[in-house]
Amino acid sequence: MTGSLALKLKEAAGTVIPSLTPASATVAEEVATRLSQPLTVAVAGRLSAGKSTLVNALIGQRVAPTAAGECTRVVTRFRYGPADRIEIVDKSGARHPVPFDADHMIPASLPLPADEIDHIDVQLASGILQNLNVVDTPGLQSLNQDISRKTTDALIDAPFSEATDEDSRSAVASAEAIIYVFTQAVKADDIETLEAFSSASRSVQGTPLNSLALFNKIDKLSPEPGSDPWPVATPLAAEQLALLRRVVCDIVPIVGLLAETAEAGLFTAADGEALRALAGMDDTQLTLLTASTELFQNRPAPVDGSVRSRLLERLDLYGIHFAIAQLKHNPRMSTGELVRLLTAASGLPRLRSTLQQVFAARADVIKAGWGLARLRTQAARAGESDRDILNNLIEDIVADPAYHRLKVLQAAGSITSGHIRLDPAMEAEAARLALSSDPEKILAMPGAPTEKLAAAAIAAAGRWRAFANGAATPPQARVANEMVRGFSLLARGLRDTAGKA
């Protein structure tokens, strides 16, 4: 989905193409095409962190293989298409169609060696992918260093082939977002990867505002099989966020396996009935059965061993404990209701909400920022005629009031990344202004009437103005002035809303 600022830039770039020389016309066409596409999110992380499992949950289909194989050693891009299809794109750009396997997944074996493949292009008729492209990357710190290199390249080059020039590859990082998956604890190379991505994000000045971390497999934190992991995971995530606050905007705990099973339609009515049968067991025998995976597979039970193995594959012990507890509480619960509860227990709803707040709501300015950076680069190297046309186009976009959202994002990025130091309360206020379009969230005044919100926005603008004109250093004053304009525009919009009421 293209927002107002990106749409205006797309249309303007398309309009000037006939007036440009071939080199500049190619760049303008590239910008117009790119701005028509959804925001691309790259999923990265350490080997076996559960990236592909989370990709399947995000796209709502089990298409990405989660077991090690040739296809997990290359970059895979998932995008919307009118029909499901898979193409292997080699280093020359040639495309090689391949069929889905028997389970409608990417086949584990590919027709080309991994080192000859640029990426796998998967098109799916998925409503989710109409607004989001997802890039699944190989694991960092894998046994093959070339795989780790491909992952790093994918984060920077996600929408482009290797033929794209270096400036384009660097600029596109500012338009893309990264979901970084880790388990247990963040390690030094995890931080290095996030910092590298942040540094490449030029149009938001190395900001963490387009990076999100997922704390996966939190069910493994439980001291006892099947016990609730959230009391441990929630404070741990807060501690990790304190370490990563300069490179990510938030950390979301999640049980990726449950999210994939519930969201990708892997939990069946037969699974529900099997769990219902287990829930009817004697409590002592059930406790013994679910004490470990080995006992669950091998002890006598009213459910066949192969079915129990499937339940372990789909839910693991935490999910099995959780589902049985729900069925004991409500023996007549439908399979659909149980799936909804499993989804909630996985943490996926919070992830989707965070993605909407962090990425989707700002996709317009992120994409427009990339497009402007690309056109500025071309204008700087083009001849006089092209330079004038492109600069006039850029000036017209910059004059649009919506452009200030990008300026606020840039300013907030320089603050939250630590490039410009401020009081923590001011940092938090700047981040809220950049991350949200909801006045109640920006001003931290849930449920407040419009008149009070407008007054709070005016007061915030006054605070930032006083800071800019007082004790601020020149860099601090520059970002403070952007905050002044941002809160002033917010106040104006609220007053207009109040006047129409």
C-alpha positions, 0 to 999 in steps of 0.5 A: 500500500502506497501512502500519500507522500510516496504516491505523490513522489511515484507519480512525479517520478513517472511524469518526468521520465519522458523528459530525462536522458536514458540514465536518469529515466532509468532511475526515475522509473526504478523509483516509481516502480519501487514505490508501487511495491509493499514495504520489504521486511527482512527476517534475520538472525542466528542459525536455528533461531527460528526465522523460517518458522516465524516467516511462515507465521507472518505470511500465514502459510507453511511454505518456508522449510524449517529443517536444514537443506539447500533452500535454507542456505539462500535468500528467499523472498516472499511477495504477492502474486495472483497464483502460487509459484516458485522461481530460482533466480540465478546469478545472471538473473535468469529464472528457473521455475520449480514446483512446490513439494508434496506439502506445498512447500519450497522443495528441500533440493534445488535444481542449481547449487546454492552458490549459483543462486541469487535468491528464491522468488516465491509468489503467493496469493496471500492477502497478507503479502499485498501489504508486505514483502518478506525476505527470509535470510540464511543463518548468521554464524553458520558453518559456511561463512558464505551463508553468513555473507549472503545474509548480510548482503540480503539485509542491504540489497533486499529489493535489488539484484547484484547488478544494482549500483552501490548507491542504490543498495545503500539507499534501499536499506533506509526503505527496508525494515529488519526483524532480528530473531534471537533466543536466550540472550543477545550475543556480540555478533547479533549486536554487530549485525543490527548496528551494521543495518542501522548504519546503512539506513541513511535516510533515517540516519542510522536509526533503530526505528526500522529495526525490531527484535524478536525474542523467540522460543521463550517456552524454553525458558520455563523451569518446568515442562509446560509452565508459563514462560511469560513471567520470565520472558517479559522482564528478560525482554525488557533487560535485552531492550535496555542493551539494544535500545540504540539499534532496535525500537522494541523487543517482542517475546514470542513462541514461534512454533505455536505462532506457525501452527496456529496461523498457518492452519497446521492445527487440525480438528483431529489434533484437537480431538487427540488433545481432548482425549489426553485431557480426560486422563487421570491427573497423575498419569497425565502429569507423568505423560507430559513431564518430558518429550520422551515420556510423552512419546513412549508412555501408555496413553489413549492416543496413538504414538504417531499422533503424539509425535505430531503434536510434539512437532506442532506444539512442543510440550508447552503448547500441549500443556497449554492446550490440555489446560484449556480443554480441562477448563472447557471440555466442549471448546471448539477447535477454532476457539482453541486455535485462537487461544494458541495464537494468543499464547504464542505472542503473535498478536503483539507482534502483528500489532507492533509491526503495524505500529512500527513499520506499516504506519511509517511505510509511507515516509520510509519509502518516500525517504528512500525514493528521495535519496535515490533521486538526489544521488542521480541529480548530483551525477546527472547533466544540467538538464536532468539535474534541474528536472530532478531537483525541481521534483525533489523541491516540490515533494519537500514542500508537501506538509506530509514531508515533515513526517520524514524529517521527524523520523530522521530527527528521532532516529538521530536521538534514539540511536545515540548520535545526539544525546538527550534526557531519556524523557525527551528521547521517549517523546521524540520516539513516540512522535516518530513512531505513531500517528495516534495523538493519544499515544504520542502525547501519552494521554489515552482517552483524553478529549481532543481539546486537552490533546491539542493543549498538550501538543502546544505545550510539547512544542513549547518545551522543545522550543525552549530547549532549542533556544536555551541549553541545546548544542547546535545538533540538539537544536536542529532536531529540537526544531523539527520536534517543534514543527512536528508538535505544532502540526499535531496541535493544528490538526487536533484544533481542526478536528475539534473545530469540525466536531 
